[in-house]
Amino acid sequence: MRLSVFAITAFGLLTAVPVEASETWIVRTDLWGNPSFSTLTFDRKEAQISGDLDGDRVVGKVKANRIAFNVTDSDGRKYNYAATVVGDHLNGTVDAPDTNNQAARVTHNFKARRLPDRPSGGARTLEFRPSDYSNTFNADRLPVLTIWPGDTVHTSTIDSGGVDELGVTRALFGNPQTGPFFIAGAVPGDTLVIRLKQVKLNRDYADSLDTIVGRALGNSLVSEAVNLGKPVRWKLDRVAGLASPVGATGALIGYSAPVKPMLGGLAVAPGFGMPPVSTGDTGRFGGNMDFNEVVEGNIVYLPVQQPGALLYLGDAHALQGDGETSQYALETSMDVTFTVDLIEGKAINTPRVESPTQIMVLGQAGSLDEALKSASTGMIQWLQQDYGMTLSQAAQVLGSAMRYSVPNLAGRSVGVAAKIDKALLPAPRRVVSAPN
């Protein structure tokens, strides 16, 4: 059993009045200064409760503003919880087996917050206007909004420097993120499905640099490149869909490129034992992927590693070439509309992206060699899981149809994307999703 944050609904005043209700809470347990999160669900009949904590059996009682329950894990170990109810929160202690000595016991503090009941009427479309932003991908940050699979959210992001669509600084530089959004029902081992319905420019300029990252710069240019690194302001023509450098001279007079709005940052909270991760970094959870296929109309799949997934998004780019070789892409703010869904009980190893024509897997690591291995392995897993291929069959597809790109060279980690055209593949064994 994993100690963590509980989710319980409709707890009311926890009186002993005959009543039957299903409840969900998110529980945060302090393990020697390290937060651990879980989902508690139970039914209550009169003063008795029964249910599960991350799949482990729960039985207990409620009386006035007190609750006590016992948890038995799959190995038969007992955990004894006792708490006081304060509004929609629990505060208490758990008597648990010592992690290194099963004959010993230890007491941990825990607290829990109640999840709201799912609103009636089916899937909703919600407007969320952020008032603050996060500079870490953090499992311990309170959600800005609770949503359910099928819900659609319209929101906005600020640029990597913390500036909003009106040119006002709203957060510290370093890819500040909107969120996190808590997806009710998501548990570790699930896959979160994010359908990007709209990724839209909301201002008329972007900022970048005239530099070239070291990973992309040959030795013969290093001495000359010491003069690079100056800021470049780009004009965004939202009607024509073009970006052009302001004050361009010489060969760049008249230069423009079609915009391709994207999200550089998209992530769920990292798993247990991981500290908050900088919004400049990447991992299995997503992060500062800077993959220029995270665009309107595509679907992103991320592995759920915490209760509620905790979805973050930000670092929008009006346009970015492969590799983000100028260190900053065309950094700007954005209006974003997304819909979430869950694939329950299906774990993936790496972020995935699906377009109307391709399936793509993003490998991220400290070197291009390791990132390529991660991307290739992730693609093989996808072909095995959803297309029923053996390793031999997947190898034949990779050898004849795989294409690679290098999305990101600018961060501490680099990214390699593996891509296969869907038209070359058989029908998937299980229809996971399809772009709208």
VOPAGU-2260 file (C-alpha; in pm, 1 decimal, decimal comma):
REM VOPAGU-2260
SITE   aa  ch    i         X         Y         Z
SITE  MET   A    0       0,0       0,0       0,0
SITE  ARG   A    1     124,6     349,5     -80,4
SITE  LEU   A    2      57,1     619,4     179,6
SITE  SER   A    3     -76,9     935,5      15,5
SITE  VAL   A    4    -346,9    1199,8     -23,1
SITE  PHE   A    5    -713,0    1081,0      -0,3
SITE  ALA   A    6   -1015,9    1189,8    -196,2
SITE  ILE   A    7   -1369,0    1169,1     -38,6
SITE  THR   A    8   -1693,9    1335,6    -141,6
SITE  ALA   A    9   -2018,7    1426,8      32,7
SITE  PHE   A   10   -1872,2    1373,7     378,0
SITE  GLY   A   11   -2096,1    1640,2     523,5
SITE  LEU   A   12   -2059,1    1670,8     903,3
SITE  LEU   A   13   -1980,8    1300,3     948,4
SITE  THR   A   14   -2273,7    1252,9    1180,4
SITE  ALA   A   15   -2412,0     910,7    1267,7
SITE  VAL   A   16   -2742,8     983,9    1095,7
SITE  PRO   A   17   -2845,5     685,4     876,6
SITE  VAL   A   18   -2716,6     781,5     533,9
SITE  GLU   A   19   -2544,9     608,8     246,1
SITE  ALA   A   20   -2301,4     797,0      23,7
SITE  SER   A   21   -1998,2     735,8    -194,0
SITE  GLU   A   22   -1705,9     956,6    -105,6
SITE  THR   A   23   -1361,5    1037,5    -247,7
SITE  TRP   A   24   -1072,9    1228,8     -86,0
SITE  ILE   A   25    -713,3    1300,0    -180,7
SITE  VAL   A   26    -478,9    1220,9     107,3
SITE  ARG   A   27    -134,7    1367,0     163,9
SITE  THR   A   28      85,4    1173,6     405,5
SITE  ASP   A   29     408,5    1322,8     537,3
SITE  LEU   A   30     671,9    1046,7     524,7
SITE  TRP   A   31     966,8    1193,3     712,4
SITE  GLY   A   32     925,1    1522,0     527,3
SITE  ASN   A   33     836,4    1363,5     190,5
SITE  PRO   A   34     477,1    1399,5      66,2
SITE  SER   A   35     301,4    1089,4     -62,5
SITE  PHE   A   36     -40,6    1099,4    -228,7
SITE  SER   A   37    -323,1     843,6    -262,7
SITE  THR   A   38    -691,0     815,5    -343,7
SITE  LEU   A   39    -938,5     701,2     -78,3
SITE  THR   A   40   -1289,1     600,5    -181,4
SITE  PHE   A   41   -1560,0     448,4      33,5
SITE  ASP   A   42   -1929,5     402,9      90,1
SITE  ARG   A   43   -2083,1     512,3     418,7
SITE  LYS   A   44   -2384,0     346,5     575,5
SITE  GLU   A   45   -2490,4     502,3     900,7
SITE  ALA   A   46   -2168,4     524,8    1106,2
SITE  GLN   A   47   -1983,7     250,8     913,9
SITE  ILE   A   48   -1753,2     306,0     617,4
SITE  SER   A   49   -1600,5      55,8     375,4
SITE  GLY   A   50   -1400,0     103,9      60,1
SITE  ASP   A   51   -1040,7     114,4     -57,4
SITE  LEU   A   52    -722,8     319,4     -44,2
SITE  ASP   A   53    -541,3     278,0    -374,0
SITE  GLY   A   54    -702,6     -64,8    -401,9
SITE  ASP   A   55    -634,9    -175,6     -43,0
SITE  ARG   A   56    -934,0    -261,3     178,3
SITE  VAL   A   57   -1067,7       9,3     411,9
SITE  VAL   A   58   -1310,4     -34,2     703,5
SITE  GLY   A   59   -1391,5     219,0     972,9
SITE  LYS   A   60   -1635,1     438,0    1161,2
SITE  VAL   A   61   -1737,7     801,2    1178,8
SITE  LYS   A   62   -1871,0     982,6    1481,7
SITE  ALA   A   63   -1943,9    1354,3    1500,0
SITE  ASN   A   64   -1631,7    1523,6    1362,5
SITE  ARG   A   65   -1402,3    1221,1    1402,8
SITE  ILE   A   66   -1316,7     942,5    1162,1
SITE  ALA   A   67   -1112,1     628,2    1222,0
SITE  PHE   A   68   -1041,7     355,4     968,5
SITE  ASN   A   69    -806,5      65,0     910,8
SITE  VAL   A   70    -635,4     -28,8     586,9
SITE  THR   A   71    -505,4    -375,3     504,3
SITE  ASP   A   72    -262,3    -396,9     215,3
SITE  SER   A   73    -201,3    -692,6     -17,2
SITE  ASP   A   74      67,2    -828,7     215,5
SITE  GLY   A   75    -166,0    -823,4     515,5
SITE  ARG   A   76      -2,8    -522,8     682,8
SITE  LYS   A   77    -225,9    -292,7     886,0
SITE  TYR   A   78    -246,8      86,1     877,4
SITE  ASN   A   79    -458,9     268,1    1134,7
SITE  TYR   A   80    -587,2     615,7    1052,9
SITE  ALA   A   81    -753,5     865,6    1286,3
SITE  ALA   A   82    -849,4    1221,6    1196,1
SITE  THR   A   83   -1056,5    1525,6    1277,8
SITE  VAL   A   84   -1288,4    1672,1    1015,6
SITE  VAL   A   85   -1256,5    2046,7     955,0
SITE  GLY   A   86   -1494,2    2148,0     677,2
SITE  ASP   A   87   -1379,5    1972,7     360,7
SITE  HIS   A   88   -1048,6    1865,5     514,4
SITE  LEU   A   89    -914,4    1591,1     737,5
SITE  ASN   A   90    -618,5    1629,8     972,1
SITE  GLY   A   91    -480,1    1333,8    1160,4
SITE  THR   A   92    -221,8    1060,5    1201,3
SITE  VAL   A   93    -159,5     713,3    1065,6
SITE  ASP   A   94      -0,5     432,7    1264,7
SITE  ALA   A   95     191,6     231,9    1004,6
SITE  PRO   A   96     454,2     -42,3     974,7
SITE  ASP   A   97     811,2      86,4     970,2
SITE  THR   A   98     938,6      71,3     611,7
SITE  ASN   A   99    1262,6    -101,8     721,3
SITE  ASN   A  100    1140,7    -308,8    1015,2
SITE  GLN   A  101     801,4    -472,6     981,5
SITE  ALA   A  102     800,2    -557,7    1352,4
SITE  ALA   A  103     814,3    -187,5    1441,0
SITE  ARG   A  104     548,9      84,4    1403,9
SITE  VAL   A  105     580,4     451,4    1315,9
SITE  THR   A  106     336,7     744,9    1323,7
SITE  HIS   A  107     298,8     985,7    1030,8
SITE  ASN   A  108      87,6    1297,6     998,2
SITE  PHE   A  109    -161,2    1312,0     714,4
SITE  LYS   A  110    -421,0    1547,6     580,0
SITE  ALA   A  111    -687,3    1505,2     315,9
SITE  ARG   A  112    -909,7    1723,8     105,6
SITE  ARG   A  113   -1250,3    1625,9     -20,9
SITE  LEU   A  114   -1315,0    1614,0    -391,7
SITE  PRO   A  115   -1638,1    1773,0    -508,3
SITE  ASP   A  116   -1913,8    1554,3    -647,2
SITE  ARG   A  117   -1921,7    1529,3   -1023,1
SITE  PRO   A  118   -2170,3    1786,4   -1152,4
SITE  SER   A  119   -2478,3    1648,2   -1320,5
SITE  GLY   A  120   -2542,0    1694,2   -1689,9
SITE  GLY   A  121   -2244,2    1519,3   -1845,1
SITE  ALA   A  122   -1930,4    1672,1   -1993,9
SITE  ARG   A  123   -1883,9    2044,5   -1942,1
SITE  THR   A  124   -1701,7    2332,5   -2110,5
SITE  LEU   A  125   -1528,7    2548,7   -1850,5
SITE  GLU   A  126   -1358,4    2887,1   -1859,5
SITE  PHE   A  127   -1050,0    2921,6   -1638,6
SITE  ARG   A  128    -861,4    3249,9   -1606,7
SITE  PRO   A  129    -534,1    3193,1   -1421,7
SITE  SER   A  130    -434,3    3429,3   -1141,9
SITE  ASP   A  131     -96,8    3274,8   -1059,8
SITE  TYR   A  132     150,0    3041,0   -1225,9
SITE  SER   A  133     392,3    2764,4   -1133,5
SITE  ASN   A  134     764,1    2749,1   -1206,0
SITE  THR   A  135     780,2    2380,9   -1112,5
SITE  PHE   A  136     599,5    2062,9   -1209,9
SITE  ASN   A  137     493,3    1978,6    -858,2
SITE  ALA   A  138     269,4    1708,4    -708,5
SITE  ASP   A  139     229,2    1915,0    -391,1
SITE  ARG   A  140      75,1    2223,6    -552,1
SITE  LEU   A  141    -298,6    2261,9    -495,3
SITE  PRO   A  142    -503,9    2222,0    -814,8
SITE  VAL   A  143    -652,2    2531,1    -975,6
SITE  LEU   A  144    -955,4    2338,0   -1100,9
SITE  THR   A  145   -1105,1    1988,7   -1071,5
SITE  ILE   A  146   -1229,5    1846,9   -1399,8
SITE  TRP   A  147   -1362,8    1510,2   -1515,3
SITE  PRO   A  148   -1289,0    1298,4   -1824,3
SITE  GLY   A  149   -1477,5    1447,3   -2116,9
SITE  ASP   A  150   -1462,2    1803,2   -1981,5
SITE  THR   A  151   -1323,7    2084,1   -2197,0
SITE  VAL   A  152   -1130,7    2379,6   -2054,3
SITE  HIS   A  153   -1061,6    2713,8   -2219,2
SITE  THR   A  154    -770,9    2895,9   -2056,9
SITE  SER   A  155    -458,8    3098,0   -2135,4
SITE  THR   A  156     -82,7    3083,1   -2089,8
SITE  ILE   A  157     183,0    3350,0   -2049,0
SITE  ASP   A  158     518,1    3352,0   -2225,6
SITE  SER   A  159     841,9    3199,3   -2099,9
SITE  GLY   A  160     941,7    3532,3   -1946,8
SITE  GLY   A  161     621,8    3557,6   -1743,7
SITE  VAL   A  162     448,9    3818,1   -1963,5
SITE  ASP   A  163      78,8    3798,8   -2053,1
SITE  GLU   A  164    -113,6    3899,0   -2365,3
SITE  LEU   A  165    -129,5    4262,7   -2247,4
SITE  GLY   A  166     245,4    4289,3   -2199,9
SITE  VAL   A  167     221,4    4273,8   -1819,5
SITE  THR   A  168     465,6    4063,9   -1617,8
SITE  ARG   A  169     258,8    3812,2   -1421,7
SITE  ALA   A  170     516,8    3557,8   -1304,5
SITE  LEU   A  171     886,3    3482,6   -1271,2
SITE  PHE   A  172    1067,3    3400,8   -1596,9
SITE  GLY   A  173    1152,5    3037,6   -1669,0
SITE  ASN   A  174     848,7    2890,5   -1848,2
SITE  PRO   A  175     577,6    2960,6   -1585,7
SITE  GLN   A  176     289,0    2716,1   -1626,0
SITE  THR   A  177     -88,4    2739,5   -1598,5
SITE  GLY   A  178    -227,4    2476,1   -1361,3
SITE  PRO   A  179    -229,3    2217,0   -1231,2
SITE  PHE   A  180    -568,4    2080,3   -1334,6
SITE  PHE   A  181    -687,5    1783,4   -1127,2
SITE  ILE   A  182    -852,0    1513,7   -1340,7
SITE  ALA   A  183   -1094,9    1323,5   -1118,1
SITE  GLY   A  184   -1054,1     947,7   -1140,6
SITE  ALA   A  185    -697,4     953,2   -1272,7
SITE  VAL   A  186    -462,9     723,4   -1078,8
SITE  PRO   A  187    -103,6     608,4   -1135,4
SITE  GLY   A  188     -93,4     350,7   -1411,7
SITE  ASP   A  189    -352,4     530,3   -1624,5
SITE  THR   A  190    -280,8     731,6   -1937,5
SITE  LEU   A  191    -404,2    1089,8   -1962,5
SITE  VAL   A  192    -536,6    1192,0   -2304,4
SITE  ILE   A  193    -517,5    1564,8   -2385,1
SITE  ARG   A  194    -694,7    1674,4   -2702,2
SITE  LEU   A  195    -572,9    2018,1   -2808,4
SITE  LYS   A  196    -882,8    2181,3   -2954,2
SITE  GLN   A  197    -735,7    2531,2   -2982,8
SITE  VAL   A  198    -383,4    2672,0   -2950,9
SITE  LYS   A  199    -427,9    3031,6   -3061,0
SITE  LEU   A  200    -213,3    3344,3   -3064,1
SITE  ASN   A  201    -354,7    3618,6   -2841,3
SITE  ARG   A  202    -104,5    3899,5   -2901,1
SITE  ASP   A  203      85,3    4053,5   -3190,7
SITE  TYR   A  204     447,1    3992,2   -3093,3
SITE  ALA   A  205     691,8    3728,3   -2978,6
SITE  ASP   A  206    1046,2    3737,8   -2843,6
SITE  SER   A  207    1350,3    3529,8   -2929,3
SITE  LEU   A  208    1731,8    3547,7   -2956,4
SITE  ASP   A  209    1978,7    3556,1   -3244,9
SITE  THR   A  210    2183,8    3272,3   -3098,7
SITE  ILE   A  211    2270,5    2911,7   -3182,2
SITE  VAL   A  212    2283,8    2651,5   -2905,5
SITE  GLY   A  213    2618,7    2481,9   -2848,3
SITE  ARG   A  214    2491,9    2138,2   -2948,9
SITE  ALA   A  215    2420,6    2274,9   -3298,7
SITE  LEU   A  216    2731,1    2492,0   -3344,7
SITE  GLY   A  217    3046,8    2372,2   -3518,4
SITE  ASN   A  218    3388,6    2464,1   -3379,4
SITE  SER   A  219    3467,9    2685,2   -3677,6
SITE  LEU   A  220    3187,5    2924,4   -3575,0
SITE  VAL   A  221    3245,5    2940,5   -3200,8
SITE  SER   A  222    3464,9    3254,2   -3203,2
SITE  GLU   A  223    3223,9    3444,8   -3425,2
SITE  ALA   A  224    2921,3    3329,5   -3225,2
SITE  VAL   A  225    3040,6    3508,3   -2909,6
SITE  ASN   A  226    2866,8    3816,2   -3049,9
SITE  LEU   A  227    2530,1    3637,9   -3066,5
SITE  GLY   A  228    2260,8    3628,5   -2800,2
SITE  LYS   A  229    2084,0    3956,5   -2867,1
SITE  PRO   A  230    1705,1    3975,6   -2826,7
SITE  VAL   A  231    1488,2    3968,7   -3138,5
SITE  ARG   A  232    1132,1    4096,9   -3139,3
SITE  TRP   A  233     900,1    3932,3   -3391,1
SITE  LYS   A  234     581,5    4079,6   -3532,6
SITE  LEU   A  235     294,8    3831,2   -3540,8
SITE  ASP   A  236      41,9    3897,5   -3814,8
SITE  ARG   A  237    -251,4    3701,3   -3676,8
SITE  VAL   A  238    -464,0    3763,9   -3986,7
SITE  ALA   A  239    -206,5    3647,7   -4241,6
SITE  GLY   A  240     -58,2    3389,7   -4003,2
SITE  LEU   A  241     298,5    3513,6   -4049,2
SITE  ALA   A  242     590,1    3601,3   -3820,6
SITE  SER   A  243     859,9    3848,6   -3922,9
SITE  PRO   A  244    1157,6    3999,4   -3734,5
SITE  VAL   A  245    1104,4    4363,3   -3639,1
SITE  GLY   A  246    1364,7    4599,5   -3787,0
SITE  ALA   A  247    1512,9    4336,6   -4016,7
SITE  THR   A  248    1809,5    4448,2   -4225,2
SITE  GLY   A  249    2009,3    4316,0   -4518,4
SITE  ALA   A  250    1915,5    3971,8   -4642,2
SITE  LEU   A  251    1630,5    3946,7   -4387,7
SITE  ILE   A  252    1437,1    4247,6   -4519,3
SITE  GLY   A  253    1099,0    4107,5   -4614,0
SITE  TYR   A  254    1160,9    3775,6   -4440,0
SITE  SER   A  255     856,5    3606,8   -4286,9
SITE  ALA   A  256     756,2    3253,3   -4192,5
SITE  PRO   A  257     415,2    3091,1   -4137,4
SITE  VAL   A  258     330,0    3061,2   -3769,0
SITE  LYS   A  259     261,2    2722,5   -3611,6
SITE  PRO   A  260     136,0    2789,0   -3256,3
SITE  MET   A  261     244,3    2517,3   -3011,7
SITE  LEU   A  262     288,7    2445,4   -2642,1
SITE  GLY   A  263     650,0    2403,5   -2536,8
SITE  GLY   A  264     540,9    2289,3   -2192,0
SITE  LEU   A  265     286,0    2015,4   -2120,2
SITE  ALA   A  266     322,5    1784,9   -1822,4
SITE  VAL   A  267     164,7    1587,9   -1543,2
SITE  ALA   A  268     312,6    1586,3   -1192,9
SITE  PRO   A  269     611,7    1353,6   -1150,9
SITE  GLY   A  270     575,7    1041,6    -940,7
SITE  PHE   A  271     642,1     954,6    -577,1
SITE  GLY   A  272     995,8    1028,3    -459,3
SITE  MET   A  273    1047,9    1296,5    -722,9
SITE  PRO   A  274    1101,7    1651,2    -594,1
SITE  PRO   A  275     934,4    1941,7    -773,8
SITE  VAL   A  276    1091,1    1960,5   -1120,1
SITE  SER   A  277    1187,3    2289,1   -1286,0
SITE  THR   A  278     963,8    2393,9   -1573,6
SITE  GLY   A  279    1280,9    2404,0   -1783,0
SITE  ASP   A  280    1327,4    2027,1   -1750,7
SITE  THR   A  281    1172,1    1714,3   -1896,8
SITE  GLY   A  282    1101,8    1355,8   -1799,3
SITE  ARG   A  283     867,3    1064,6   -1846,3
SITE  PHE   A  284     592,9    1299,2   -1720,7
SITE  GLY   A  285     639,3    1536,7   -2017,7
SITE  GLY   A  286     767,9    1878,2   -1916,0
SITE  ASN   A  287     952,8    2135,9   -2125,6
SITE  MET   A  288     931,3    1909,8   -2429,8
SITE  ASP   A  289     949,4    2188,1   -2691,5
SITE  PHE   A  290     808,0    1947,2   -2949,5
SITE  ASN   A  291     661,2    2142,4   -3238,8
SITE  GLU   A  292     389,5    1882,6   -3295,8
SITE  VAL   A  293     213,6    1973,9   -2968,4
SITE  VAL   A  294     -27,8    2182,0   -3170,9
SITE  GLU   A  295    -397,4    2241,7   -3228,3
SITE  GLY   A  296    -575,4    1932,7   -3357,5
SITE  ASN   A  297    -328,4    1682,3   -3214,9
SITE  ILE   A  298    -359,2    1453,6   -2913,3
SITE  VAL   A  299     -96,7    1419,0   -2641,4
SITE  TYR   A  300     -75,5    1111,0   -2416,2
SITE  LEU   A  301     103,7    1132,4   -2080,6
SITE  PRO   A  302     153,4     864,5   -1812,9
SITE  VAL   A  303     -38,3     941,0   -1492,2
SITE  GLN   A  304     195,6     924,9   -1192,4
SITE  GLN   A  305      -6,6    1095,8    -917,9
SITE  PRO   A  306    -374,5    1093,2    -816,2
SITE  GLY   A  307    -556,6    1336,1   -1044,2
SITE  ALA   A  308    -259,6    1348,3   -1286,5
SITE  LEU   A  309    -215,0    1725,1   -1218,1
SITE  LEU   A  310    -185,9    1872,0   -1566,8
SITE  TYR   A  311      34,3    2176,2   -1635,4
SITE  LEU   A  312      66,5    2373,4   -1961,8
SITE  GLY   A  313     261,6    2676,6   -2079,5
SITE  ASP   A  314     571,9    2804,5   -2264,6
SITE  ALA   A  315     377,8    2873,6   -2583,1
SITE  HIS   A  316     563,8    2934,6   -2909,5
SITE  ALA   A  317     427,3    3108,8   -3217,1
SITE  LEU   A  318     680,9    2912,6   -3421,2
SITE  GLN   A  319     976,4    2684,9   -3354,9
SITE  GLY   A  320    1212,2    2506,3   -3588,1
SITE  ASP   A  321    1329,2    2156,7   -3498,3
SITE  GLY   A  322    1578,4    2166,6   -3212,2
SITE  GLU   A  323    1482,2    2513,6   -3082,3
SITE  THR   A  324    1835,0    2603,2   -3189,2
SITE  SER   A  325    1801,2    2972,5   -3100,1
SITE  GLN   A  326    1760,5    2876,8   -2730,3
SITE  TYR   A  327    1428,8    3062,0   -2726,4
SITE  ALA   A  328    1168,2    2990,7   -2990,8
SITE  LEU   A  329     919,8    3267,4   -3082,5
SITE  GLU   A  330     803,2    3301,2   -2722,7
SITE  THR   A  331     453,5    3439,5   -2674,1
SITE  SER   A  332     127,5    3400,2   -2484,2
SITE  MET   A  333    -161,1    3185,8   -2604,1
SITE  ASP   A  334    -528,7    3098,2   -2566,4
SITE  VAL   A  335    -567,8    2723,7   -2522,6
SITE  THR   A  336    -870,9    2495,5   -2528,8
SITE  PHE   A  337    -825,9    2129,2   -2439,0
SITE  THR   A  338   -1036,9    1824,8   -2357,0
SITE  VAL   A  339    -921,3    1548,6   -2122,3
SITE  ASP   A  340    -992,5    1176,7   -2120,9
SITE  LEU   A  341    -845,6     872,9   -1947,0
SITE  ILE   A  342    -731,7     532,5   -2059,6
SITE  GLU   A  343    -767,2     341,6   -1735,5
SITE  GLY   A  344    -512,5      80,0   -1636,2
SITE  LYS   A  345    -286,6     143,0   -1933,4
SITE  ALA   A  346      67,4     259,6   -1860,7
SITE  ILE   A  347     299,8     414,5   -2117,8
SITE  ASN   A  348     670,8     480,1   -2077,1
SITE  THR   A  349     711,2     802,1   -2274,9
SITE  PRO   A  350     502,4    1095,7   -2396,6
SITE  ARG   A  351     308,5    1023,9   -2715,7
SITE  VAL   A  352     154,2    1254,5   -2975,0
SITE  GLU   A  353    -104,2    1159,7   -3235,5
SITE  SER   A  354    -192,0    1370,4   -3538,0
SITE  PRO   A  355    -452,6    1292,1   -3803,1
SITE  THR   A  356    -176,1    1125,5   -4008,3
SITE  GLN   A  357     100,9    1013,1   -3771,1
SITE  ILE   A  358     178,7     850,8   -3437,9
SITE  MET   A  359     480,4    1003,7   -3262,8
SITE  VAL   A  360     679,3     917,6   -2951,5
SITE  LEU   A  361     909,9    1161,5   -2775,5
SITE  GLY   A  362    1226,3    1033,7   -2611,9
SITE  GLN   A  363    1399,6    1270,6   -2369,1
SITE  ALA   A  364    1738,6    1218,9   -2208,0
SITE  GLY   A  365    2075,0    1376,9   -2137,7
SITE  SER   A  366    2218,2    1274,2   -2474,9
SITE  LEU   A  367    2088,1    1226,8   -2826,1
SITE  ASP   A  368    2185,9     858,2   -2815,8
SITE  GLU   A  369    1975,7     790,1   -2506,4
SITE  ALA   A  370    1686,2    1005,9   -2629,7
SITE  LEU   A  371    1680,4     810,0   -2957,1
SITE  LYS   A  372    1672,8     479,5   -2767,8
SITE  SER   A  373    1386,5     607,4   -2553,5
SITE  ALA   A  374    1186,8     722,9   -2857,0
SITE  SER   A  375    1242,0     396,6   -3043,7
SITE  THR   A  376    1153,2     185,6   -2740,4
SITE  GLY   A  377     840,3     392,4   -2681,2
SITE  MET   A  378     731,8     346,1   -3041,6
SITE  ILE   A  379     783,4     -30,3   -3016,2
SITE  GLN   A  380     569,1     -34,0   -2701,1
SITE  TRP   A  381     292,4     153,1   -2886,5
SITE  LEU   A  382     303,6     -92,4   -3178,7
SITE  GLN   A  383     288,5    -385,1   -2938,7
SITE  GLN   A  384      13,8    -243,9   -2714,2
SITE  ASP   A  385    -226,8    -106,7   -2972,9
SITE  TYR   A  386    -139,3    -288,6   -3294,9
SITE  GLY   A  387     -66,2    -634,6   -3155,7
SITE  MET   A  388     281,7    -658,9   -3307,4
SITE  THR   A  389     558,5    -888,5   -3195,9
SITE  LEU   A  390     905,2    -741,9   -3148,9
SITE  SER   A  391    1004,5    -891,1   -3485,0
SITE  GLN   A  392     706,5    -730,8   -3659,0
SITE  ALA   A  393     772,4    -395,7   -3492,8
SITE  ALA   A  394    1136,0    -413,3   -3602,7
SITE  GLN   A  395    1025,6    -457,3   -3963,6
SITE  VAL   A  396     796,2    -154,7   -3941,4
SITE  LEU   A  397    1066,3      59,5   -3781,5
SITE  GLY   A  398    1317,3     -41,9   -4045,2
SITE  SER   A  399    1087,9      47,7   -4333,2
SITE  ALA   A  400     878,9     337,6   -4205,7
SITE  MET   A  401    1032,3     510,9   -3902,9
SITE  ARG   A  402    1130,7     875,3   -3926,8
SITE  TYR   A  403    1309,7    1079,7   -3662,6
SITE  SER   A  404    1325,5    1447,8   -3577,7
SITE  VAL   A  405    1511,3    1637,5   -3306,6
SITE  PRO   A  406    1259,4    1861,8   -3128,3
SITE  ASN   A  407    1482,3    2005,2   -2858,0
SITE  LEU   A  408    1853,2    2081,5   -2827,3
SITE  ALA   A  409    1822,3    2382,8   -2599,6
SITE  GLY   A  410    1756,1    2233,4   -2255,3
SITE  ARG   A  411    1949,9    2027,5   -2005,3
SITE  SER   A  412    1784,3    1729,1   -2173,3
SITE  VAL   A  413    1748,1    1676,9   -2546,3
SITE  GLY   A  414    1455,8    1525,4   -2732,6
SITE  VAL   A  415    1422,8    1285,7   -3024,0
SITE  ALA   A  416    1083,4    1215,6   -3182,3
SITE  ALA   A  417    1005,1     887,9   -3358,2
SITE  LYS   A  418     726,6     909,9   -3618,7
SITE  ILE   A  419     529,3     661,8   -3829,7
SITE  ASP   A  420     254,9     735,9   -4081,0
SITE  LYS   A  421     -74,1     586,1   -3965,2
SITE  ALA   A  422    -169,9     494,5   -4322,6
SITE  LEU   A  423     104,3     228,9   -4318,8
SITE  LEU   A  424     -25,9      56,3   -4007,2
SITE  PRO   A  425    -304,4    -196,3   -3957,9
SITE  ALA   A  426    -613,1     -91,7   -3767,4
SITE  PRO   A  427    -532,4     -69,4   -3396,5
SITE  ARG   A  428    -656,0    -356,1   -3181,6
SITE  ARG   A  429    -819,6    -105,2   -2954,2
SITE  VAL   A  430    -934,1     237,4   -3066,7
SITE  VAL   A  431    -763,1     466,4   -2819,1
SITE  SER   A  432    -863,6     797,1   -2971,1
SITE  ALA   A  433    -894,4     978,8   -3297,7
SITE  PRO   A  434    -825,9    1346,0   -3366,8
SITE  ASN   A  435   -1142,6    1545,7   -3425,0
